[in-house]
Amino acid sequence: MKVGRFTVKTASKILKLAALAFLCAFCILVSSHYCRIKDYAGSLLGNLNVIIFFDKNSKDDAVIKDEIEATGLVSVREYVNSSQAYAKAVEKNPFLKDISVPDIAKSIQSYAVVAPKSVPDKNFLSKMRAALESISGVDEVVFDISVFEHYLKIEDLLSFYRKIFLIFAAVIFVLFVFKCAFLFMEQELNAKKFAVNVFSYLLSSSFGFLVLWIVCVYTQYPLLIDKTAALSIMSFIAVLGVILS
């Protein structure tokens, strides 16, 4: 009977350690996916360009540029005067070289490429358009709304991930505090046994990360999570093991 109980207890312990290893690998994989989405959002942010066409009759584009910057909503990435705009048009359409029209370059509008100074939200586009179109000398404000909407969806997803991470961390911390308090009140805390358990849980979570890393190397799937985040996750999983012990 004692051998049977020992076998069941050992199997239960191994099963628990295996579950923690699997949970650690899963959490690290989710965190890596979060980092991948975050990097993608960063690349999208670099493409959130707005083109502002200046009035052809504008006498001083520099003043308009200053007023655009003064809105505090966008920053000018590039300014292209009418001559440069015509040169770029000819570069893209060589047949324009064969068209002889006096002062044709002056008929091309100057424009500025601007980008949001801060991470845009759902109200940013309407606010930005209203502010820019109210500037004297601005003829038209053009941007691809689908790109902005896609970026906002990605940011909403990242925000959801961050909330889940914070809730998970807060719950684990609170449960760990209660677990320690109960152990002290019941005077059942064996420091040596407690340390051994924590070490075994850390070892288990580390093993889960190692297995995941080997699988990712074999399948050529890059893990984008950094060392600090990986260590934090392994520590949280170890704490979770203490709570469930």
N, C-alpha and C positions, 0 to 999 in steps of 0.2 A: 504493500500500500504506500509506504514511504517513497519507494522508487517510482511508483506511478505518479505520485504528487510532484516529486522532483522533476519528472519528465514533462508533466503538464506545465509546471511553473517555468521551466527552461524554454519550452516551446512558446509559451505566452510572451516571455521576455524577448525571444528572438523575433517573434512576429511583430512585437511593438517596435523594436529597433528597425526592422525592415520597413514598417509603415512610416516611421520618421524619416528614414533615408529616402523613400519614395516621395514623401511630402516635401522634403527639402529640395529634391531634384525638380519637382513640379513648380515650386515657388520660384526657384532660380530661373527656370525656363520662362515662366510668366514675366518675371522681372526683365529678362533679356528681350522679350517681345515688347515690353514697355519702352525699353531703351531704343529698340528699332523704330518704333512709332515716333518716339521723341526726335530721333535723328531725321526721320522723314518730315516731321513737322518743321524742323529747322530749315530743311532744304526748300520746303514750300514757302516759308516766310521770306526767303530770298527772292522768290518769284512773284511776290505780291506787289506788282508794279502798277502804278497809275500814270497814265499819260495825259498831260495837260497841254492842250493846244492854245497858243497865244493868238490874240487878234492880229490880223495882218497889218492893221493900221496902228499897232502899238509902237510908240516912239522909244520907250525905254524898257527893255525886257528885264534889265537888272532890278528895277523897282518891283516888277511883278514877282520875280524870284524871291526877293526879300519879303514880300507880303505873303507868299506861299509858306515860307519858313516861319513867318510870324504867327501863323495859325496854331503852331505847336502840335499839329496832327501828323504832318509828313515832313520828310527831309528830301531835298533835291539830290538825286543820284547822278543825273546827267542833264545837261542843257545843250540843245541843238538849235543853232540859228537857222534861218531860212536857206542860206547858202550851203551849210552842212547837210541840211535835210534834203536839198535837191541833189547833192552829191551822193548821198546814200540811196536816193530813189534811182539815180542813174546806174549806180553799182548793182542794184537789184534788177533793173530793167534797162539793159544796154541800148535798146532801141530808142530811148529818149535822147541819146546823143545825136540822132539823125533829125530830131525835130528842132527847127530853128525858129524860136519865138523870142523876141526882144524882152529882156528882163524877166524871163520865165522863172528864174530863181526867186524873185521877189514875190511870186504868186504862191510860193510854198510857205506854209505856216511854220514859224518857230515852235518848238515844243520842249517840254521838260518831262523827264521821267522821275517820278517821286515814289517814295516808299513810306509805309507807316512808321512813325517813330516808336510806337509801342504796340504790343500785341493787340490786334483788333478784336472787338467783340461784335455782337449782333447789331448794335446801334452805331457802330463806327462808320459804315459806308454812307448812310444817309447824312450823318453829321459832317463827314468829310466832304461829300459832294456839295452840300449847302454852303459850307465855309469857303470852298475853292471857287465855286461859281459866283459867289458874291464879290470876288476880287475884280476890280476894274482891269480890263485887258485880257482876262481869261475868256477864251471863246468856247472851249468844250473840254469836258473831263471824261476820259475814256478808261474803262478797266473791265476785266473779265470777271463778272460777278460769280461765275461758277467756280473759279479758282479760290476766291475768298470764301464761298460757302463750303467748299471741300475742306479748306483749312480750318474753318470753324468747327466742322464735324470732327476733325482729328483732334482739335484742342479739347472738345467736349469729352472725347474718349479718354484722353490723357488725364483730364480732370477727374473722371470717374475712377480711373486706375489709382490716382493719388488718394482719393477719398477712401477707397477700399483698403489701401495700404495703411493709412492712418488709423482706420477703424480696427483693422486686424492687430496692429501694434498696440493700440490702446487696450483692447480686450485682453490680449496676452499679458500685458503689464499688470492690469488690475487683477486678473486671475492668479498671476504669480505672487502678488502681494498677499492676497487672501490665503493662498496655499501655504506660504511661509508663516503667516499669522496663525493659521490653524495648527501647524506643526509645533510651533512654540507653545501655544496654549495647551495642547495635548501632551506636551513634553515628550514627543516621540522623535524629535530630531536627532538623528545620529550623524554627526558631522562627517565622519569617515565614509559612511554609506552614502550620504548625500553627495559628497564630492565624487565618489566612484560613479554614481548614477549620472551626474552632470557630465563627467568625462565620457562615459559610454554613449550618452545622447549626442554629445559633440562629435564623437568619433563616428557615430552612425550617420549624422547629417553630413559630415565631411565625406564619408564613403558614398553617400547619395550624390553629392556634387562631383566626386571623382568619376563615378560611373557615367553620369550625364556628360561630363567633359570628354570622356573617352568615346562615347557614342557620337557626340557632336564632331569630334576630330575625324572619326571613321566615316561619317556621312557628309563631312565637309560643310557642316552647318555652324556658322560662327556664333559664339556666345558674346553678346555685347555688354554684359554686366561687368562692372569693375570689381576689384578685389574687396574694397570696403563694403560694397553692397552684398557681395557673396558672403563675407564673414558675418555681416549683420543678420542675414537670413539664417545662416547656420546656428547662430547664437539664439535667435528667436525660436527655432525648431527645438533646440536643446531645452529652452525654458518651457516650451510646450510639453516636452517629455516629462519634465519635473512636475508640471501641473497635473498630468494624467497618471502619474505614478501613485 
